[in-house]
Amino acid sequence: MMMVKKIREIARKLLEEGKVDVVLGYEKGTEPLSERPFVARTVEEVERLTYSPFAIQNLATYLPRFNNNKVAILARGCTTRAINVLISEGQIERDKIYVIGIPCNGVIKTRELRESIGEEIEDVSIQNGEIVIKTTTEEKKVKFEDWLNISCKYCEYPNPLFYDVLVGEEVKPRGGGYPDVEDYEKLDEDKRWEIFEAEMSKCVRCYACRQSCPMCYCEHCFVDSTEPRWVEPGFDKTDLESWHLIRVLHMAGRCVDCGTCELVCPEGVKLLFLTRKVARDLKRDFDYVSGLNPEKPPFFGEFRYDDKGDFIL
């Protein structure tokens, strides 16, 4: 609650002094275990702002919509990485953004946790490393770490890379690495393909992954194109698989591993084993990590003579 109080104090002061037009943050959702993006435009609306590990969306997604405004934004490490990518791609301007930095201990897989409880949840809180869930019949406790977003489990950048004001103390990085990707790669080719097909078959093409992604800002997405038509409408498995594979390639060198795409999927499609595989390969083969420097060219916008090129041979 101290963090929420501080966030509201900062937001209130910024709006009162006219330093920003809007504050991008989170408000309570319609049920426990949920917080949703919220735009506070008035001092009165500041009281709706909140923050917890149940706030799963990356707020950088909404910044291009406010290019004509001075915006304050609650920003975790992955949020600031996304801001850097958007700046490098000419979508937003840093001097129009006031960053309220939020050190992050990770966000929770809220949909999966809710489904595992299996009954109506009346209240939820986090106490001593546990998520305490009160249902209509009992109180349940689960370990916080067991329900962390995969990206958060191995996050190297939990603290904002830059900020105008920081709320709270910085937290210790988790050490990074891609053990989940390595486990997938250890499987034989047939098993990997089986997993890929099984996951993609769940997709209902609601495009929640696209809409929530800070890097998916194209006014006209390839999947919506009719001339030429890259992907047919409907649920043919080839088109479902093509949609996700092409999107992952579009994210190469741009994805900041916030995990929002997987977290918001209503069907529980696993997507991070694809995006994190690409991120791992770029780091291993090209020493490239997205979103660390807004002045660094995008991955596909840079040619280096010292690129090993081993993967070509």
N, C-alpha and C positions, 0 to 999 in steps of 0.2 A: 504493500500500500504506500510505502514511502516513495517508491519510484513513481507511482501514478500521481501522487501529490506533487512531486517535483515537476513532472511532465506538464501537469495542468498549470502550475505556477509560471513556467517558462512560456507556455502557449498563450496564457492570459496576458502576460506582459508584452509579448510580441505583437499581439492584436491591438492591445490598448495603445501602444506607442506607434502603431501604424507601420511597423517594420516589415510585416508580412500581410498579405491579403487573406491567405488561408493557411490552415495547419492540417497536413495529412497525417492521420493517425489511425487508431482503432477505437471501436466502441464495442460494448457487450453485444453478443449475438442474441438470437431469439431463444436459445436454449443453452444450458450449461455446456462447457467444453467448446464454446465457440466465441470468437471475436472477429469482427469484420471491419474492413476499411471504412474510414469515416473522414469527412472533410468538415472541419470546424471553421466557420466563416465569421462567427460572432463570439464575443466574450462569454455570452450565456451558453453557447454550444460547447465551450471548453469543458464543462462539467461532464460531458458524455465521453470524453477521452479516457481510455484505459490502456493497460498493457499487461500481458502475461505470456507464458510459453504456448498459449492457445491461439495466439495471433499469428497465423501461418502465412499470410500473403506477403509478398514482397511489394512494398509501397512504391518503389521506383517505377513500377508499371504505369502509375497514374501521372507521373511528372510531365510527360509531353502534352497532356491535356491542359496544363496550366502554364503554357509558355508565355502567356500575356500577363501573368501574375507573379508576384513575389511570394514564394512558397516556403513554409517550414515543413520539415518532414522528419518523422521518427525513423532512424536509420540504424540497423544492425550492420555487422561486418559485410554480409552479402548484399545488403541494400547499397552500401557505399561502393562496393565493387560494380554493381549494376549502374549506379550513377556515373562512375568513371567510364564505363563502356558507352553509355548514352551520350556523354560529353564527347568522347573520341569519335563518335559517329555523327556528331553535329545535330543531335536531337534536342538537347537542352543546354542551358548556360549556367555555369557554376555560380556566377554572381547574382543570379536570381533565386538561389536556393539557400535556405538557412537550415543547416543540418543539426538536428537534436540527436546526438549520438547515444545509442543504447547498447552497452555491453550485453552479450547474449550467451546464455547457457544452453541454448538449443530450443527448438520448438517440437511440439508433440504431434504424433500421428493421430489426430483427433478422430477421424472417421473410423480408423481401425480400433481405437480404444473404445469408442462408443459402441461399435458392433460387438466387441468382446464382452461388454457388460451385459448385453442382452435384455435389458429392461430399462424403464424410464429413469433418467437421472434427474435428481432434484437439486443437487448442489455438488460443487467440486472445489477443491483447494489443494495447494501444494505445501507439504509440511515435512521438514527433515528428510528431503530426498525421496519422498513418496507422494503420489497423487492420491488424495483421499476423496473417494466418490460415494456420495450418499444417494441411494436409490429409494424407491418406494417401500422396499422391504428390508434393506440392510445397509451397512457401511462397508465398503471395500477399499483396500489399500493395494496399490501396485507401485513398483519401483519406477521412478522417473526415467532412469536410464534405459529401461526396457522398452519404452515407448517413444524414444527419440527418433526424429527424422534421420534417415541414414546419413544424409549430408552433414547433419549436425554432429553425429557420432565421431566423425573424422575431420571436423572443421579446423583449419589452420588460422582462420581469420574471424574469430568470434567478436572481436572488437571493431568498431568503425575505423576505417583507415584514415578518415579525416572527419572533423566536426567543428561546429561553431560553439557548441556547448555539449558537455558530456554529462549524462545522468548516471550516477553511481560509479563504482570502481571497475576498472578493467578486469576481465576474467582471463584465466589461463587457457591458452589454445590446447586442443585435444591431441595434437601431434600429427594430424594429417594422415596421408597414406590412402590406399585404395584396396584394402583387404577384401571388400565385397566384390570388386572387379576381378581380383586375382582368383577368388574362389570360383567365379563363373568361368574364367578362362581355363581352369583346371579340368573342367568337364569336357568330354569328347564332343566332337562337332555335332553329332546327331542330337545329343542331349541339349546342347546350347540352342540348336534350332527348335527343338521341341518346346523349350521354355519361351523362346521368342514368339513362336506361333501361338502358344497358349495365352500369353499376355496380350498380344495384339488382338486376339479374337474377342476379348472382353470389351473392346472399344465400341462406343455407340456414336462416335463422331459428334459429341456435344461441343468439342473444342474448348472445354474449360482449361485445358493445359495451355493452349495458345492464348486465350484471353487473359490468363493470369501471369503470363511470362513477360518480364520487362523488356526482353529482346524481341518479342513478336509485336512490333509496332507498324508493320507494313499496312498501308491503307487497303491494299488488294493482295490477299494471300494467294499463293499458288494453288491451294486446294479449292479455292472458290472460282478459279479461272475457268472460263468456258472456251476461250479462244487464245491460245490452245488449251485443251483440257488435259491437265497433267494426271488427275486422279478422278475416276468416275464416282458419281454419287452412289450411296448405298453401302452395303456391308460385305462386299466380296473381299475375301481375305487378302488377295493381292493388293487391292486398293487400300485396305486398312494398313497393311505392312508398308506400302509405299509412302503413305501419308506420314507415318512415324519416322521412317528412315530418312526421308527427305528433310523433315523438320529437324531431326538430330544433326544432320549435316549442316543445315543453316545455323545451328547453334555452335558449331565448332569454333573455338576461340572467342566465343561471346558468352556462352553459358557461365554463370557465376556460381553454380551449384547450390542455389538456395533451396532447391527441392520442392518449390511451390507447385510445379506441374503435376508431380505425383501426389502431393498432399491434397490437392483440390479435386482430383479425379473421382467422380461419384461411383465409378465401377471398380476402383481399386487397381487400375492398370499400373504395373510396375514400369517406370520409365527411367529411373535413375541408373539402372544397370547399363543403359545405353549412353546417357549423357555423361556419366562418370567414366565410362570406358574411353570415350573420346577425350575428355579432359585429362585423364591419366596418360594417354598416348601423346598428347601435345606437350605435356610437361616432361615426359620421359625422352621423347625424340627431338623436341625442339626447344626445351627449356622455356615453354610459354605457359603463363598462367593469366587468365583473363581478368580484367578489371583492377589491376594493381596500379596502373598509371594512365591517366586520361590523355597524356601526350604520346603514348606509345601507339603505333599504328595497329589496326586490327590484324589478326593472324593472317588472313588471306590478302591483306594489303601491304605485306612486307616481304621482301626477298632478301635473303642473307646468303652470302657466298660460303659461310661456314656451316650451313645446314648439312648434316651428314648424308641425308638421302638414302640411308641404309634400307629403308622400307621399299625402295623402288627396285632394288636388285634382287 
